[in-house]
Amino acid sequence: MVKHEFICSMNPKNHAACSDCVFLIEGQTEVHNENNDGYGVRGVIQKTFYCEKLNKNMYPFKVVRKGLLEKYPETFEGMEQMPNNCSDWNYTK
């Protein structure tokens, strides 16, 4: 049950205020990861998130939940986790 609560999308701790904010800009980037599976360097398309109001690159809780932060720390350098609450939040219409 504890493990489920940590990953559950219905848990308020896992919901980012950014997800429906007008200041969040979604984009894409290609990330190259070197794999040890014999196929060498792979290019993976990854979603990017940028807060226009705070001038920050962000990543969702999903990154923490899937262990990607520990597995690919260089991918998330200079980024912050999306907050649960934000004083600059503005609802999209």
Secondary structure, DSSP 4 states (H G I P E B T S, - for coil): -HHHHHH-TTSGGG--GGGGBTTEEEEEEEEEEEETTTTEEEEEEEEEEEETTTTEEEE-HHHHHTTHHHH-GGGGTTEEEPPS--TT--B--
